[in-house]
């Protein structure tokens, strides 16, 4: 199956204005994401879905494919779906534009799963990193069934450990914000109105579960570093320079 990665890129950011084109490494932040995606073996193309011409101008020297999308979209998923409407690829992967260290292997494994399964979409999770606060509502938790499909996502702590120190306790899993969709399902999903529990938790992936659809969760070894603040970007710049 043909698979395309679409990277939603929004110019505005409350905590870090214009972070998507921050270029202290010599490349815009979102271009680093494009570079990682291009290492994938199961992806035929990568598109940046932008909401502002300044993103397109920043990426022009790198000959990155950019599609301008409506500035009114409320989520990156809606932006990706707008682009997907004109694609023929059977699988569309939504990779966040502020994940410059996304691992190509994760993307390839998500695509491989959809190629060989009947699931509607797939995402990723890892065991909670040491030192991370599992009660932090900004860190989304996921629990899965025995076949690896999501049963629930929550900002609350799930599962609840009735016997806190039991050796048989299931690990806490941190949800990672990457999604692979069957194109037809993505277009259907984007057309659905937000569902009650989605609006309660402010987690749009619950919309799929509330409609009875399946989400496979790929377990990976670690979380990669998303960039939300100038401090996180500065740390990324240091890591990037240390690789050269």
N, C-alpha and C positions, 0 to 999 in steps of 0.2 A: 504494500500500500504506500502511496505517496504521502509524505508527511512534511508539513511546513511549520516553522516556528514563527509566531507573530509576537512581537514585543511591544506592549502598550507603553507609550511614552507621553507623560503629561508634564508640561513645562512648569506649571505652578506646584508649589510644595510649601506647606505651612511651616514646617520645622527647618527646611533647607531649600530656600527659593532657588529655582533653576538648577537643582542638583543634577538633573538628567544630562545636562551639557557641561558640567564641571570638568575642566580639562587640565588639571595640574600635572597629570601624567603625560600630557601631549596628545591624549585621545579623550573625547567626550566619554563620560561615564557609561552611557548606553552603548557606545561603540565597543567597550570592553565586553559587554554582554554579547553583542553580535560576534565578536572574535571567538568567544567561548563556544557559541552555538555552531560556528563554522567548523569546529573540530568534530562534530557529531557525524557518525557514519550512516545514520538512518534518516537524515533530514535533507530534503532536496533544495530548500530555499529558506531564507530568513527575511522577514519584513518588519520594519519598525512602523508601528501605527501611531502617528504623532497628532497632537492637537494644536501645534503651533509651528509656524514657518521657521522660527528660530532653531528648532530641532533639525529640520531639514537642511538648513544652511550649515549647521555645525557638522552634519554628517556628509555633506556633499564631497569634501576632499577624500573621503574614504570609499566613495562610490557605493555606499550602502543604500539598499532599496527602501524608500520611505513612502508610505501612503498617508495622505492627510485624512483625518477623520473628524467627525463632528465634535466641537468643543463642549457640547452639552452632555456628553455621556457621563453617567454617574459612577461607572466602574470600568476597570481595565477589561473585564470580560465583555462588556458591551462594545468597547472599542475593538477588541479582537473579533467579535462576532460581525461587526460592520465590514471588516476586511475579509473575513471568511466567506461572506455572502457572494463575493466575486471570485472565489477560488474553486478549483476542481479537486484539490487534495482531499483524500478521505480522512486524514488525521490532521488536526490543528493543535499545536502546543502553545500554551500561553506561558511565556517566560517573562518574569518581572524585569523592568528596565533598570532597576537599581540593584541587580544581583550580578555584579561583575565577576564573581568567582564561582558562578554556577558550574556544576560539574557536567561535562558533556555526556558522561556515562549514565547519569540519572535520566537525562532527556532520552537517550537511546533506549534505555530499559523501559521507560513509559511507552514509547512508540512500539517497541517489540511486544509489550503486553497487549496493547490494543489490536495489534496485527493478528494475535493468536487467541483472542478471547472474545466473549460476547458482551463485555462491559461497556457502558456508555462513556465513561471517563476514567481517568486514572490520575493519582496525585502521589505525593511522597511524604514520608515522615521518618523521624529518627528517635532513638531513645533520648530522653531529656539530657542535655549536656550537664556535666558536673558543675555545680554552683548556680545553675539556673533555677529560678523560683517557680515551682510548678503552680503556685497560686496566682501568679501574675496574669491578669486578664488579657494582656496584650499577647501572651504566648498561648496559641490555640492548641488544645489537646484533641486527640482522636483515639477512639477505640474501634477495634476491628473484630470481625467474626473469624472463625477458624480457617476460612479460605482467603483471608486477607482483604476482605471488603469492608468498607467503613460502615459501622453501625451508628456512630454519632461523632460530631465535632462540637466542642464546647469551649467557652472561655473559663468555665468552672473546672475544678479538679475532677477529672474522670480517669479511671474508675475511683470510686470512694473505697479506701482501704479500711474495711471494718476491723480487721486485726492488723494494726499499723506495722508491726514488726514481723509479720509472718514471712517465712522463707518462700511461701508459695505465691506471694503477691505478683501480679502482672506489672510490668514496667509501665511508666508513664511515657507516652509518645507525643513528641512535638510535631505538629503539622507544618509542612513546608509549602510555601505559596507558589507551587508550580502545578499546572493542570494540562493534561492531554485529553482532547475530546475527539469523538467521532464528529466530523463536520456537521452532519445532519442533526445530531443531538445538540450540538452547540447552538445552532440556529433556533432550534426549538426551545432550548433552555433560556436563551436571551429574550425570547418572546413571552415567557411566562411572567406573570406579576409576582412580586416578592411575596413569599409565603409567611404565615404567622410566626413560626419559630425562627425563620431567617431574620425577620424584623426584630425579634426579641434578642437574639444573640448578636445580631449584626454580622452574620456569616452567610455569604450567599451560597456556599456549597450545600447548605442545609436545604435549599430549594430543590435540589436534585433528590435528596433523600425523602423529603416530604412528598414528592411525586412518585416515590417508589422505585427510583432508578438506582443503578449500581455504580459505586465508585470504588475502584481498586486502589489500595494503598501500598505503594512500593516502600519497603523498609530499607533505608540507606544508613551508612555508618555515622554520618555527621551532618550537621547543619552548615550551610555556607553563610557568608556574611552579607546580609542586605545592608544598604546604605540609607539611613534615615536622618542622620544629623551631620553637621560639619565635622564633628569629632570622629565619627565613624569613617567619614570620607578621608580625613587626614591619616587615619590608621591604614586605610586601604592604599593610599598613596605611598606610605612608607613600605608596606609589604610589596607593592608593585616595583618600587625602585630597588628593593632588596633582591628581587628575582633577576635583575639585569646585571 
